[in-house]
């Protein structure tokens, strides 16, 4: 048992040095997950439209990897293992044509750039697996929570104040 613990600690030691991601989201929150996608291409013809745009913006050459940020917005239906290095969370959304898409993200993945909380409804379960059986409006009803207010910068608010007439 002691060897197993040492092995686990040695495997997760590099992850402890990573900056902690935003962990103030909960099950039931609607979140936007910004993930870095690296597309390896051989020519400009066989890459996606978004990768072509990213390649043009970066001024890159014809070949080589193209990095872009992909945003996945959905409801967090589960969080597992708290904040330990192996922690994961599952995000579910209803895509085009009513097809449900679920993605499981490691919390400490270096490809995750940002996690934004869009809304925070009141939920009474720790895992929302029952949403898998819901379709149509019943599946999206949970997302009608209170929108989370964005933090205002004091510098911006001072600039937008109307000036007094002299």
ABEGO torsion letter per residue (X at the ends): XAAAAAAAAAAAAAAAABBBBBAABBBGBBBBBBBBBBBBBABAAABBAAAAAAAAAAGBBABEBBBBBBBBBBBBABBBGEABAABBBBBBBBBBGGBBBBBBBBAABAABABBBBABBBBBABABAAAAAABBEAAAAAAAABBBBBBBBBAAAAAAABBBBBX
